């Protein structure tokens, strides 16, 4: 069963944009997209909200998400999120 996860990262000023830039520069985004079971991993900037970024993340199964969450990349993501002091709002769709 396909699972879509929407995550809104919010921070001060343009910190969310810097977070995404560093995720791209370090190759984290490409590595996530290459993981088995990943169907989509795309960032969007909400109109009128330059403090937030929307991530649309799709996986083919819960098992694929679990493998992703157990990967070393999650530590990198958490460290960057902490570096930029971002808050998260998460919604899952089946």
C-alpha positions as CSV (number, residue, x, y, z in Angstrom):
1,X,0.0,0.0,0.0
2,X,1.4,3.4,-1.0
3,X,2.0,5.8,1.8
4,X,2.4,9.6,1.3
5,X,3.9,11.7,4.1
6,X,3.7,15.5,4.0
7,X,6.1,17.3,6.3
8,X,6.2,21.0,6.8
9,X,9.5,22.3,8.1
10,X,9.3,25.8,9.6
11,X,12.0,28.0,11.0
12,X,13.2,31.6,11.4
13,X,13.8,33.8,8.4
14,X,15.1,31.6,5.6
15,X,16.4,28.7,7.7
16,X,14.1,26.2,6.0
17,X,15.5,27.1,2.6
18,X,19.1,26.8,3.9
19,X,18.2,23.3,5.3
20,X,17.0,22.2,1.9
21,X,20.0,23.7,0.2
22,X,22.3,21.8,2.4
23,X,20.3,18.6,2.0
24,X,20.8,18.9,-1.8
25,X,24.5,19.9,-1.6
26,X,25.3,16.9,0.7
27,X,23.5,14.5,-1.7
28,X,21.1,13.4,1.0
29,X,18.1,14.0,-1.3
30,X,19.6,12.0,-4.1
31,X,20.4,9.1,-1.7
32,X,16.8,9.1,-0.3
33,X,15.4,9.1,-3.8
34,X,17.6,6.1,-4.7
35,X,16.4,4.0,-1.7
36,X,14.3,0.9,-2.5
37,X,10.7,1.7,-2.1
38,X,10.9,5.5,-2.5
39,X,8.4,6.8,-5.0
40,X,8.8,10.6,-4.5
41,X,10.8,13.0,-2.5
42,X,10.1,16.6,-3.5
43,X,10.3,20.0,-1.7
44,X,7.9,22.9,-2.3
45,X,7.8,26.5,-1.0
46,X,4.3,27.5,0.1
47,X,3.1,30.7,-1.6
48,X,3.3,33.6,0.9
49,X,5.2,31.7,3.5
50,X,9.0,32.1,3.2
51,X,9.6,30.5,6.6
52,X,8.4,27.0,5.6
53,X,9.1,24.2,3.2
54,X,6.7,21.4,2.3
55,X,8.2,17.9,1.7
56,X,6.0,15.4,-0.2
57,X,7.5,12.0,0.5
58,X,5.9,8.8,-1.0
59,X,6.9,5.2,-0.3
60,X,5.6,1.9,-1.7
61,X,5.1,0.4,1.8
62,X,5.5,0.8,5.6
63,X,8.5,-1.5,5.3
64,X,10.2,0.9,2.9
65,X,9.6,3.8,5.3
66,X,11.0,1.7,8.2
67,X,14.2,0.9,6.3
68,X,14.5,4.6,5.5
69,X,14.1,5.5,9.1
70,X,16.7,3.0,10.2
71,X,19.3,4.4,7.6
72,X,22.3,6.5,8.5
73,X,20.6,9.4,6.5
74,X,18.1,9.9,9.3
75,X,21.0,11.0,11.6
76,X,22.2,13.5,8.9
77,X,18.7,14.9,8.5
78,X,18.1,15.2,12.3
79,X,21.5,17.0,12.7
80,X,20.6,19.5,9.9
81,X,17.1,20.0,11.3
82,X,18.7,20.8,14.7
83,X,21.3,23.0,13.1
84,X,18.6,25.2,11.6
85,X,16.2,24.8,14.6
86,X,13.3,23.7,12.4
87,X,9.9,22.6,13.7
88,X,8.0,19.8,11.9
89,X,4.3,19.1,11.2
90,X,3.7,15.6,9.8
91,X,0.7,14.2,8.1
92,X,0.4,10.6,6.6
93,X,-2.0,9.5,3.9
94,X,-2.7,5.9,2.9
